[in-house]
Amino acid sequence: MPGGADYFTRVQDLDPQAWLKTMTLHPAIALGGTAVIPVTFGSTEKQNLVVFVAKENGNWRITKVEDTTGYQGFHQYDPMD
């Protein structure tokens, strides 16, 4: 990540124990061999992420993590995508 930020929490100064203690997993949505899991990190400054996982060889593997900041409910067209 740019600036040395942690992939999941999107912060540079990461205290893993503090983030683990404040991590909340919300109900997952399963779609065949894929699942989407909303996750919240932090106590005062909350960070909401959506974690995508796929089942491969009987194990779940993280395939993508999306930040929900600025989410507008639809894909914004970006010619750079």
Contacts in CASP RR format, 6 or more apart in sequence:
PFRMAT RR
TARGET T0000
AUTHOR 0000-0000-0000
METHOD contacts of the structure
MODEL  1
MPGGADYFTRVQDLDPQAWLKTMTLHPAIALGGTAVIPVTFGSTEKQNLV
VFVAKENGNWRITKVEDTTGYQGFHQYDPMD
1 7 0 8 1.000
1 10 0 8 1.000
3 12 0 8 1.000
4 12 0 8 1.000
5 11 0 8 1.000
5 12 0 8 1.000
6 12 0 8 1.000
6 14 0 8 1.000
7 65 0 8 1.000
8 39 0 8 1.000
8 41 0 8 1.000
8 49 0 8 1.000
8 51 0 8 1.000
8 65 0 8 1.000
9 19 0 8 1.000
9 41 0 8 1.000
9 47 0 8 1.000
10 47 0 8 1.000
10 49 0 8 1.000
10 67 0 8 1.000
11 47 0 8 1.000
18 42 0 8 1.000
18 43 0 8 1.000
19 41 0 8 1.000
19 42 0 8 1.000
22 41 0 8 1.000
22 42 0 8 1.000
22 43 0 8 1.000
23 39 0 8 1.000
23 40 0 8 1.000
23 41 0 8 1.000
23 42 0 8 1.000
24 39 0 8 1.000
24 40 0 8 1.000
24 41 0 8 1.000
25 37 0 8 1.000
25 38 0 8 1.000
25 39 0 8 1.000
26 37 0 8 1.000
26 38 0 8 1.000
26 39 0 8 1.000
26 40 0 8 1.000
27 38 0 8 1.000
28 35 0 8 1.000
28 36 0 8 1.000
28 37 0 8 1.000
29 35 0 8 1.000
29 36 0 8 1.000
29 37 0 8 1.000
33 54 0 8 1.000
33 55 0 8 1.000
34 52 0 8 1.000
34 53 0 8 1.000
34 54 0 8 1.000
34 55 0 8 1.000
34 63 0 8 1.000
35 52 0 8 1.000
35 53 0 8 1.000
35 54 0 8 1.000
35 60 0 8 1.000
36 50 0 8 1.000
36 51 0 8 1.000
36 52 0 8 1.000
36 53 0 8 1.000
37 50 0 8 1.000
37 51 0 8 1.000
37 52 0 8 1.000
37 53 0 8 1.000
38 48 0 8 1.000
38 49 0 8 1.000
38 50 0 8 1.000
38 51 0 8 1.000
38 68 0 8 1.000
39 48 0 8 1.000
39 49 0 8 1.000
39 50 0 8 1.000
39 51 0 8 1.000
40 46 0 8 1.000
40 47 0 8 1.000
40 48 0 8 1.000
40 49 0 8 1.000
41 47 0 8 1.000
41 49 0 8 1.000
47 67 0 8 1.000
48 67 0 8 1.000
48 68 0 8 1.000
48 69 0 8 1.000
49 65 0 8 1.000
49 66 0 8 1.000
49 67 0 8 1.000
49 68 0 8 1.000
50 65 0 8 1.000
50 66 0 8 1.000
50 68 0 8 1.000
51 62 0 8 1.000
51 64 0 8 1.000
51 65 0 8 1.000
52 62 0 8 1.000
52 63 0 8 1.000
52 64 0 8 1.000
52 65 0 8 1.000
52 66 0 8 1.000
53 60 0 8 1.000
53 61 0 8 1.000
53 62 0 8 1.000
53 63 0 8 1.000
54 60 0 8 1.000
54 61 0 8 1.000
54 63 0 8 1.000
55 61 0 8 1.000
END
